[in-house]
Amino acid sequence: MAEPGTPTLDQLKVFLTVIEVGSFAGAARRLNRATSVISYSISNLEAQLGVTLFDRESTRKPQLTEAGRTVFAEARTVASGIDGLRAKVRGLLQGLEAEVHLAIDVLLPAGRVVDALKTFRVEFPTVLLHLHVETLGAVTKLVLDRVATIGISGPLDAGIVGIERIGVGSVPMIPVASPDHPLASAGRNPPGAGREHIQLVLTDRSPLTQGRDFAVVSSRTWRLADLGAKHILLKEGIGWGNMPVPMIADDLAAGRLVHLDMPEMRGGDYVLEAIYRTDTLPGPAASWLIERFLGQASATSATEAASG
C-alpha cells in the first residue's frame, strides 16, 4: 500500500481557506489567485494524500468528505503551529511595540479599565495606546481584522479559527428596572411576566453574532448599541433589562433602579476573555496588559473566596 505524500504548507493554506470561505471562488478572491489555480492545488493535495477531500458532485458548494474532515483537523493544527512559530520568532526580532491597540467589551467594569490603563501609562510611557470600546462579537472582529492587537471580549463560541482566548474573570449581570416599573412594583413576578414588557437589549455591531440573542426573553425588545443609553432609559422607566452590577451599584443603593425578581431571568456572570490572533503573539506591552487583566480577575476571586 502506497504511503501518502507530504503536502506543502501552501496546499494546506489553500485547503483551509476553501473551508473557511465555503467555495473555491471565494478562496481564489481571498488569496488573490485564479479559481483554476485553487482547484489545481486541491486536486494535487488529494492526489498526494490519496484521498478525496471534497464532495463536488452532490452539492453546489464543496462539502468535506469524512476523510476531508479528518485532514481538516490535522491541517489546522499544523497551520496553527506554523503561525505560532513565526509569531514567536517575530517577537524575538522585535523589541517593545511602538503602539498597542486594545479593544475592550463595554461591560468590562470601569474600575478594571482605569486600573489597567493608569498602570500601563507608568510602565510603558513610550508606547502609544489606542482604546476601542465595543461589545460581544465586535471586539473579536477588531482583533480578527488586525485593527486591535488584543481584546477583552465577552462570551462567544470558542471555535473561532485564528483566535486564542485566556479567561480574565467575569462581571455579574442582573435584571433591573426603575422603581415605578410594573415588574419592580410587583415584587415577585410570576413566570413569563417579563415577556409582556419592553426589554432593552444591547446589540452587537459585528456580523459574528448575527441572528443570535443573549438573555432575551421578551417578544417586545428595543435594541441599543450604547450601554450608557440603555442605562439612562432604564432609570427613566422605559423598559427593563440586564445590567452589569458594578455599573449600577450606586443606583441600586439609592433606589433609582431595582433588582427584579423574575423566575425566567435570574441573571448570571458575563464571562470575559483576553483574545489575540494566533499568528500575531502580543509583544511585551500587550502581554503586560493581558497579565494585568488576569491579575485583576485572580485578585477578585481571592477576595470573594475570603469573604465567602
LOTORVO-350418 format. One line per field, with one value per residue (C-alpha): x, y, z; residue number from 1; residue in three letters. Coordinates in steps of 0.05 Angstrom, whole numbers. Example, Ala and Ser with C-alpha at 12.3 -4.5 7.8 and 13.67 -1.06 7.14 Angstrom:
REM LOTORVO-350418
east c(246,273);
north c(-90,-21);
up c(156,143);
nr c(1,2);
rest c(ALA,SER);
This chain:
REM LOTORVO-350418
east c(0,29,47,13,57,77,34,64,45,15,-30,-55,-66,-109,-147,-163,-183,-233,-264,-265,-299,-341,-322,-264,-281,-282,-215,-188,-210,-183,-115,-114,-107,-147,-201,-168,-104,-143,-177,-110,-78,-134,-130,-55,-66,-117,-70,-12,-53,-91,-160,-218,-225,-287,-353,-361,-420,-478,-478,-463,-415,-355,-371,-318,-317,-305,-231,-233,-258,-200,-149,-180,-168,-95,-84,-110,-63,-3,-22,-31,36,70,34,57,129,131,99,150,208,177,174,248,266,224,232,179,118,112,37,-17,-89,-134,-207,-250,-321,-365,-386,-316,-321,-294,-251,-214,-203,-177,-130,-100,-92,-64,-12,4,20,71,101,105,109,136,81,22,-43,-106,-170,-232,-296,-346,-389,-395,-370,-348,-287,-267,-279,-230,-177,-191,-185,-119,-149,-136,-74,-111,-182,-221,-282,-348,-375,-372,-366,-294,-285,-268,-207,-145,-162,-130,-170,-149,-202,-197,-257,-328,-378,-445,-507,-577,-645,-666,-718,-738,-778,-843,-838,-893,-842,-809,-873,-900,-845,-842,-863,-898,-863,-867,-882,-820,-848,-904,-858,-806,-737,-677,-624,-551,-536,-472,-445,-409,-435,-404,-467,-517,-583,-564,-595,-565,-611,-672,-740,-788,-821,-820,-748,-714,-643,-588,-514,-497,-495,-498,-563,-592,-573,-609,-672,-676,-673,-728,-774,-771,-767,-727,-661,-597,-541,-472,-474,-412,-442,-509,-487,-499,-567,-588,-565,-602,-665,-660,-661,-690,-664,-723,-748,-762,-763,-742,-686,-642,-581,-512,-439,-416,-351,-292,-232,-168,-161,-107,-93,-55,-9,9,32,26,90,117,69,7,27,33,-39,-65,-28,-57,-128,-113,-85,-148,-191,-147,-150,-226,-232,-187,-228,-293,-265,-242,-308,-347);
north c(0,67,118,186,243,304,365,434,490,528,469,466,541,535,476,514,577,538,511,579,617,559,558,553,620,653,623,650,720,715,690,734,675,646,596,545,551,537,477,451,459,419,365,359,355,300,262,268,244,192,213,255,316,349,323,365,329,323,397,463,483,438,395,359,283,241,238,313,326,285,321,388,377,359,414,466,440,444,515,539,510,547,611,604,591,652,695,675,689,756,772,755,801,859,900,938,957,1030,1026,978,977,950,932,922,899,956,911,907,945,1016,1005,949,991,1051,1008,975,1039,1082,1030,1017,1091,1087,1021,1038,1114,1108,1062,1096,1063,1064,1044,1015,1001,952,893,819,799,869,863,797,826,883,832,787,846,867,934,915,879,848,849,837,802,777,707,679,608,586,555,618,598,641,668,650,661,670,675,741,735,756,810,795,814,824,845,914,968,1034,1030,1052,999,945,889,926,945,874,847,773,764,702,662,697,766,794,776,827,887,921,891,936,894,911,895,876,918,859,800,748,743,758,722,705,734,733,731,756,732,786,788,864,889,955,944,993,994,1041,1015,1086,1099,1034,1055,1122,1091,1040,1095,1133,1073,1056,980,931,896,863,908,896,903,947,999,1004,991,1064,1065,1002,1032,1098,1064,1092,1020,956,885,848,782,742,666,664,715,706,739,709,720,752,716,758,733,765,749,756,727,661,686,751,739,800,840,859,916,879,817,861,885,814,796,857,838,766,791,832,770,729,784,788,712,712,768,732,667,702,737,673);
up c(0,-22,32,28,3,42,28,24,72,14,-4,68,68,4,34,99,61,18,81,115,58,32,-41,-90,-120,-51,-34,-100,-82,-12,-36,-98,-145,-203,-186,-232,-190,-127,-158,-184,-116,-82,-135,-124,-49,-58,-105,-56,3,-37,-11,-35,9,-21,-47,-110,-141,-93,-73,-107,-52,-37,24,64,59,121,101,89,159,188,145,164,238,226,176,224,278,230,207,278,297,240,258,329,308,262,315,367,320,302,375,383,326,350,412,450,409,386,398,423,400,456,444,506,517,543,601,629,695,692,753,719,656,696,737,675,635,691,708,635,626,682,659,585,576,505,479,446,468,425,460,424,462,432,455,441,371,353,398,366,297,311,331,272,225,258,279,351,377,435,461,525,497,523,512,441,414,428,360,321,279,289,358,425,489,562,616,655,701,693,713,747,709,739,711,734,723,754,819,785,730,736,742,801,837,831,876,860,788,760,705,638,665,630,562,570,577,533,544,529,494,479,407,370,313,281,240,287,330,275,287,359,422,492,553,513,539,516,448,453,450,440,415,430,414,472,543,570,533,559,630,621,592,649,701,664,668,594,595,636,622,646,671,700,776,783,736,774,846,865,831,869,935,921,896,826,800,829,823,791,819,755,753,680,687,748,719,717,702,636,621,598,558,534,459,405,337,337,283,320,390,435,446,515,527,502,542,604,593,589,653,687,669,690,757,769,759,807,860,854,861,922,955,941,969,1032,1043,1029);
nr c(1,2,3,4,5,6,7,8,9,10,11,12,13,14,15,16,17,18,19,20,21,22,23,24,25,26,27,28,29,30,31,32,33,34,35,36,37,38,39,40,41,42,43,44,45,46,47,48,49,50,51,52,53,54,55,56,57,58,59,60,61,62,63,64,65,66,67,68,69,70,71,72,73,74,75,76,77,78,79,80,81,82,83,84,85,86,87,88,89,90,91,92,93,94,95,96,97,98,99,100,101,102,103,104,105,106,107,108,109,110,111,112,113,114,115,116,117,118,119,120,121,122,123,124,125,126,127,128,129,130,131,132,133,134,135,136,137,138,139,140,141,142,143,144,145,146,147,148,149,150,151,152,153,154,155,156,157,158,159,160,161,162,163,164,165,166,167,168,169,170,171,172,173,174,175,176,177,178,179,180,181,182,183,184,185,186,187,188,189,190,191,192,193,194,195,196,197,198,199,200,201,202,203,204,205,206,207,208,209,210,211,212,213,214,215,216,217,218,219,220,221,222,223,224,225,226,227,228,229,230,231,232,233,234,235,236,237,238,239,240,241,242,243,244,245,246,247,248,249,250,251,252,253,254,255,256,257,258,259,260,261,262,263,264,265,266,267,268,269,270,271,272,273,274,275,276,277,278,279,280,281,282,283,284,285,286,287,288,289,290,291,292,293,294,295,296,297,298,299,300,301,302,303,304,305,306,307,308);
rest c(MET,ALA,GLU,PRO,GLY,THR,PRO,THR,LEU,ASP,GLN,LEU,LYS,VAL,PHE,LEU,THR,VAL,ILE,GLU,VAL,GLY,SER,PHE,ALA,GLY,ALA,ALA,ARG,ARG,LEU,ASN,ARG,ALA,THR,SER,VAL,ILE,SER,TYR,SER,ILE,SER,ASN,LEU,GLU,ALA,GLN,LEU,GLY,VAL,THR,LEU,PHE,ASP,ARG,GLU,SER,THR,ARG,LYS,PRO,GLN,LEU,THR,GLU,ALA,GLY,ARG,THR,VAL,PHE,ALA,GLU,ALA,ARG,THR,VAL,ALA,SER,GLY,ILE,ASP,GLY,LEU,ARG,ALA,LYS,VAL,ARG,GLY,LEU,LEU,GLN,GLY,LEU,GLU,ALA,GLU,VAL,HIS,LEU,ALA,ILE,ASP,VAL,LEU,LEU,PRO,ALA,GLY,ARG,VAL,VAL,ASP,ALA,LEU,LYS,THR,PHE,ARG,VAL,GLU,PHE,PRO,THR,VAL,LEU,LEU,HIS,LEU,HIS,VAL,GLU,THR,LEU,GLY,ALA,VAL,THR,LYS,LEU,VAL,LEU,ASP,ARG,VAL,ALA,THR,ILE,GLY,ILE,SER,GLY,PRO,LEU,ASP,ALA,GLY,ILE,VAL,GLY,ILE,GLU,ARG,ILE,GLY,VAL,GLY,SER,VAL,PRO,MET,ILE,PRO,VAL,ALA,SER,PRO,ASP,HIS,PRO,LEU,ALA,SER,ALA,GLY,ARG,ASN,PRO,PRO,GLY,ALA,GLY,ARG,GLU,HIS,ILE,GLN,LEU,VAL,LEU,THR,ASP,ARG,SER,PRO,LEU,THR,GLN,GLY,ARG,ASP,PHE,ALA,VAL,VAL,SER,SER,ARG,THR,TRP,ARG,LEU,ALA,ASP,LEU,GLY,ALA,LYS,HIS,ILE,LEU,LEU,LYS,GLU,GLY,ILE,GLY,TRP,GLY,ASN,MET,PRO,VAL,PRO,MET,ILE,ALA,ASP,ASP,LEU,ALA,ALA,GLY,ARG,LEU,VAL,HIS,LEU,ASP,MET,PRO,GLU,MET,ARG,GLY,GLY,ASP,TYR,VAL,LEU,GLU,ALA,ILE,TYR,ARG,THR,ASP,THR,LEU,PRO,GLY,PRO,ALA,ALA,SER,TRP,LEU,ILE,GLU,ARG,PHE,LEU,GLY,GLN,ALA,SER,ALA,THR,SER,ALA,THR,GLU,ALA,ALA,SER,GLY);
